[in-house]
Amino acid sequence: MKISDILKNKRTLSFEFFPPRDEQGVERLFETIDHLKRYEPDFIDITYGAGGSTQRLTVELCVRAYRDSGVTVMGHLTCSAQTKEMVHSVLKRFESEGIENVILLRGDPPQGEDTFVPAEDGFSHATDLVQHTKENFDFGIAAACYPEAHPESLDADSDLYYTKMKVEQGAEFLITQLFYDNEDYYAFVDRARQSGIDVPIIPGLMPILNASQIRRITSLCGATIPAGLDRQLERHANDDRAVRQIGIDHTLRQAQELMASDVPGIHFYVLNRRYSITKILDNLQGSSVGVTSS
Ligand SMILES: Cc1cc2nc3c(=O)[nH]c(=O)nc-3n(C[C@H](O)[C@H](O)[C@H](O)COP(=O)(O)OP(=O)(O)OC[C@H]3O[C@@H](n4cnc5c(N)ncnc54)[C@H](O)[C@@H]3O)c2cc1C
């Protein structure tokens, strides 16, 4: 089923994973997916790697997740390190496996570099990939958006302009980059609506698991850690358990407040670990994640 159709009837719950480095990690990933099925996610997804083998691994993991878990799987696809023909063949594979939804992205610059350089005869922006997919396939299409603006964008207005272009070319809903201050999400949604973007904008939340990891992730993706939260992390920087609990409490508060403001769904960046997300969802039960919204 297309996720855009699910969104017409209910608030969605979704989990994002990444492709593990080794076989043990793969088995743990599937255990985690199996465990989280009890929360009845509307879809799950696995990020697309930066090159060759991890890109192929993502496709195989998506196919396995789709076949084994019975949950709707949204395929990720980026423009990184591939010709248009290679990208087209991944879309063909998703299609032939019965995967009906994709999120289409540009991809990040390679590690240590500031700018994204498209492959020879590759796509340069998510807009190109959305256009190509819409013209050649019948997928439900999602794209990314950035409450605090994409770090490479000239400014927030130009970023919004290109976000709108992704929607005009066929993106049926948007998922946000992670953020830790809900005001950033509300302000972004207001600006998006004023600019004429009328598709659902699903907030993406990432429970903090580790202080140095989240500092690295936020500095790469241009998200801000609010000062109060940052001070708490600083105080407990060497105590991973305390940091994990701070992450659970913060994400739970964010999710509760977002749901009270009637968001179209919540997308959790799970980082392949089940402890924090389980604690958060157990506390959210009864708060109507995953049930019909008003
Ligand atoms: C929900 C979500 C899932 C993600 N999944 C993955 C994943 O699986 N694998 C992965 O590698 N990365 C993933 N990312 C990260 C993403 O690839 C990076 O944020 C990347 O730097 C930008 O991707 P994009 O699709 O937003 O790019 P784009 O929409 O192409 O935007 C990139 C930059 O170019 C500008 N721009 C956009 N279109 C144009 C245009 N036509 N002309 C000129 N400028 C333009 C934008 O303002 C922005 O600054 C994900 C991000 C999110 C939020």
Ligand as a Chemical Component Dictionary entry (heavy atoms), coordinates in Angstrom:
data_LIG
# 
_chem_comp.id                   LIG 
_chem_comp.type                 NON-POLYMER 
_chem_comp.pdbx_formal_charge   0 
_chem_comp.three_letter_code    LIG 
# 
loop_
_chem_comp_atom.comp_id 
_chem_comp_atom.atom_id 
_chem_comp_atom.alt_atom_id 
_chem_comp_atom.type_symbol 
_chem_comp_atom.charge 
_chem_comp_atom.model_Cartn_x 
_chem_comp_atom.model_Cartn_y 
_chem_comp_atom.model_Cartn_z 
_chem_comp_atom.pdbx_ordinal 
LIG C1  C1  C 0 14.523 11.349 6.101  1  
LIG C2  C2  C 0 15.941 11.325 5.613  2  
LIG C3  C3  C 0 16.472 10.144 5.101  3  
LIG C4  C4  C 0 17.791 10.111 4.624  4  
LIG N1  N1  N 0 18.281 8.936  4.131  5  
LIG C5  C5  C 0 19.532 8.891  3.607  6  
LIG C6  C6  C 0 20.060 7.698  3.028  7  
LIG O1  O1  O 0 19.396 6.660  2.985  8  
LIG N2  N2  N 0 21.323 7.706  2.543  9  
LIG C7  C7  C 0 22.091 8.852  2.556  10 
LIG O2  O2  O 0 23.238 8.809  2.075  11 
LIG N3  N3  N 0 21.625 9.997  3.086  12 
LIG C8  C8  C 0 20.373 10.053 3.613  13 
LIG N4  N4  N 0 19.881 11.222 4.139  14 
LIG C9  C9  C 0 20.750 12.415 4.158  15 
LIG C10 C10 C 0 20.676 13.184 2.818  16 
LIG O3  O3  O 0 21.200 12.398 1.776  17 
LIG C11 C11 C 0 21.506 14.446 2.994  18 
LIG O4  O4  O 0 20.873 15.315 3.888  19 
LIG C12 C12 C 0 21.912 15.133 1.712  20 
LIG O5  O5  O 0 22.982 16.036 2.011  21 
LIG C13 C13 C 0 20.799 15.920 1.026  22 
LIG O6  O6  O 0 19.853 15.087 0.509  23 
LIG P1  P1  P 0 18.486 15.678 -0.119 24 
LIG O7  O7  O 0 17.775 14.565 -0.729 25 
LIG O8  O8  O 0 17.780 16.527 0.860  26 
LIG O9  O9  O 0 19.147 16.604 -1.261 27 
LIG P2  P2  P 0 18.593 17.754 -2.153 28 
LIG O10 O10 O 0 17.131 17.923 -2.043 29 
LIG O11 O11 O 0 19.183 17.527 -3.514 30 
LIG O12 O12 O 0 19.256 19.044 -1.484 31 
LIG C14 C14 C 0 20.676 19.136 -1.283 32 
LIG C15 C15 C 0 21.086 20.614 -1.328 33 
LIG O13 O13 O 0 20.960 21.124 -2.657 34 
LIG C16 C16 C 0 19.967 22.161 -2.721 35 
LIG N5  N5  N 0 19.160 21.822 -3.902 36 
LIG C17 C17 C 0 18.168 20.893 -3.988 37 
LIG N6  N6  N 0 17.722 20.806 -5.254 38 
LIG C18 C18 C 0 18.439 21.669 -5.985 39 
LIG C19 C19 C 0 18.466 22.023 -7.363 40 
LIG N7  N7  N 0 17.627 21.441 -8.231 41 
LIG N8  N8  N 0 19.355 22.958 -7.790 42 
LIG C20 C20 C 0 20.222 23.546 -6.901 43 
LIG N9  N9  N 0 20.250 23.243 -5.575 44 
LIG C21 C21 C 0 19.375 22.308 -5.119 45 
LIG C22 C22 C 0 19.184 22.087 -1.410 46 
LIG O14 O14 O 0 18.721 23.352 -0.970 47 
LIG C23 C23 C 0 20.221 21.521 -0.449 48 
LIG O15 O15 O 0 21.057 22.516 0.072  49 
LIG C24 C24 C 0 18.582 11.299 4.648  50 
LIG C25 C25 C 0 18.050 12.486 5.177  51 
LIG C26 C26 C 0 16.739 12.513 5.651  52 
LIG C27 C27 C 0 16.195 13.794 6.228  53 
# 
loop_
_chem_comp_bond.comp_id 
_chem_comp_bond.atom_id_1 
_chem_comp_bond.atom_id_2 
_chem_comp_bond.value_order 
_chem_comp_bond.pdbx_ordinal 
LIG C1  C2  SING 1  
LIG C2  C3  SING 2  
LIG C2  C26 DOUB 3  
LIG C3  C4  DOUB 4  
LIG C4  N1  SING 5  
LIG C4  C24 SING 6  
LIG N1  C5  DOUB 7  
LIG C5  C6  SING 8  
LIG C5  C8  SING 9  
LIG C6  O1  DOUB 10 
LIG C6  N2  SING 11 
LIG N2  C7  SING 12 
LIG C7  O2  DOUB 13 
LIG C7  N3  SING 14 
LIG N3  C8  DOUB 15 
LIG C8  N4  SING 16 
LIG N4  C9  SING 17 
LIG N4  C24 SING 18 
LIG C9  C10 SING 19 
LIG C10 O3  SING 20 
LIG C10 C11 SING 21 
LIG C11 O4  SING 22 
LIG C11 C12 SING 23 
LIG C12 O5  SING 24 
LIG C12 C13 SING 25 
LIG C13 O6  SING 26 
LIG O6  P1  SING 27 
LIG P1  O7  DOUB 28 
LIG P1  O8  SING 29 
LIG P1  O9  SING 30 
LIG O9  P2  SING 31 
LIG P2  O10 DOUB 32 
LIG P2  O11 SING 33 
LIG P2  O12 SING 34 
LIG O12 C14 SING 35 
LIG C14 C15 SING 36 
LIG C15 O13 SING 37 
LIG C15 C23 SING 38 
LIG O13 C16 SING 39 
LIG C16 N5  SING 40 
LIG C16 C22 SING 41 
LIG N5  C17 SING 42 
LIG N5  C21 SING 43 
LIG C17 N6  DOUB 44 
LIG N6  C18 SING 45 
LIG C18 C19 SING 46 
LIG C18 C21 DOUB 47 
LIG C19 N7  SING 48 
LIG C19 N8  DOUB 49 
LIG N8  C20 SING 50 
LIG C20 N9  DOUB 51 
LIG N9  C21 SING 52 
LIG C22 O14 SING 53 
LIG C22 C23 SING 54 
LIG C23 O15 SING 55 
LIG C24 C25 DOUB 56 
LIG C25 C26 SING 57 
LIG C26 C27 SING 58 
# 
